[in-house]
Amino acid sequence: MKLHAFLLASVLAAGSLSLAFAQQPPQPRPAQPAPARAASQQAPRCIPQDPEAAIKKLNDLEVVEQAEHAELFATTKIFPAGAVVDLVLQRPYDNHLKYHVVVEEPLLGDVGLVIARKAPEDHPLIKSKRVTGEATLIAFELPSDLQSAWAHAEVHVVGCKGERIEFDSSITKPMSSRLYSNLLVWPLLGLLYVFAAFASAKADKQKLKWFRYLDPVVLTAGANGKGSLTNLQILFFSAIVVGLVGYIVARTGILSDLSMTILTLLGIAGGGAALSKAADANRNRLEFQNWAWFIRKRWLPPDGMSSVNEAAWKDILTTNGEFDVYHFQSMTLSLAVGGALLTTGFTDLAAFTIPDSLLGVLGLSQVIYIAGKMVAPPTCKELNDATTELRATEREFVNAANAADPAAPPGAPPVPPPDLKEAVRRAGADKYAAYIDKAKDVQIMFKAVFGRNVPDPLIQPAFSHY
């Protein structure tokens, strides 16, 4: 027992010791001897480290006349500060040269690490024939502390062999920053959203308070006035894509391409909205005569249910008052994809991808949602059929009530009944009872479908032709 305890303690101690060494930061390298360090500091440099000296040397007439000059092309119209910049040098790549990049904005100096290699043949500038022949691709990170509102900066690409400058190329472009790009794009997108809310308020029949239309659920409400998940998805993805495209334009000056993943996302959202409207039109639509009858009887307001229903966030996750798991699945997946798009889409929307399986699940959730609408109980159709029968029963009652009164003197012209009581007497209690029986059924169905109570006085039949 003691041996086992000793072995266990030894193992734990060894594990703790190894973990402690693993968590320690790497030990610094031994200090370089003073003579060697002094020699490295005195090593000849083509470009001085001091910014003023570096720019002064590049502007020296003697150096300019001796060095070769090659044309320099940028892949963007604006240099993004704090990001990697690609330049194409119209000169064959030479692995014997040391490449330097110096930024004059108005004074910066050497940017540090520069990666140079032979420009690939499929590079956009080469494919577009702007650059011909062999060329060199220069990649470097522009310092993020160059915060300027698109002020022009001159970028020099220098090739050195020892202390001699072999060539010097320069290009001048505006320089952007993340701060100013964000301050330009996202408030502008907010103004566009406010304009859309203002337009929606003008067209809406409810005339809610102006700030209610800033709610995205109210802004994307369906034709029935309730919240629509598919419309909200279109607004969600469209706002993200428009914002990112605008940000990339502000940073680089070029209009970014969209990847097939983004096009598929927008297609899934738009297709889901279109199919949802088609399903509602086929299965949840009243005939025009029945809709007009409900308005005449004051069961519905003159502008329909859209003027009564007020969109709410609960509509996004419920269907007919019950929690809808397909809505929940589609919404959570949309939030996850939208978050990934915001996280990785700030640099290149053309390269944004998500796993095909996740994209397939998002599309499948839309298919299941639309299929659920198609196979759902046709409550609106049943209400429509029952209302058609109710209108026929009311017409029989009205025709009987407006016929010649048997109690009137012979030859007297028919006179419409002055009130409902007289109409019931003329038409007969059986016809009135048949109408009331069907009207109460329709009253219950109307409440189930539209969620609107119909007072008993409004279900009474008409007693004269209208």
Salt bridges, closest charged atoms under 4 A:
GLU68 OE1 - ARG91 NH2 3.20
ASP94 OD1 - HIS96 ND1 3.21
GLU104 OE1 - HIS156 NE2 3.36
ASP110 OD2 - ARG45 NH2 3.55
ASP110 OD2 - HIS100 ND1 3.12
GLU154 OE2 - HIS156 NE2 3.72
GLU166 OE2 - ARG164 NE 3.41
ASP168 OD1 - HIS156 ND1 3.76
ASP215 OD2 - ARG212 NH1 3.51
ASP280 OD1 - LYS373 NZ 3.00
GLU310 OE2 - ARG212 NH2 2.91
ASP315 OD1 - LYS314 NZ 3.46
ASP324 OD2 - HIS327 NE2 3.78
ASP385 OD2 - LYS381 NZ 3.17
GLU394 OE2 - LYS297 NZ 3.18
ASP405 OD2 - ARG425 NH2 2.97
ASP405 OD2 - ARG426 NE 3.93
GLU422 OE2 - ARG425 NH2 2.41
GLU422 OE2 - ARG426 NE 3.27
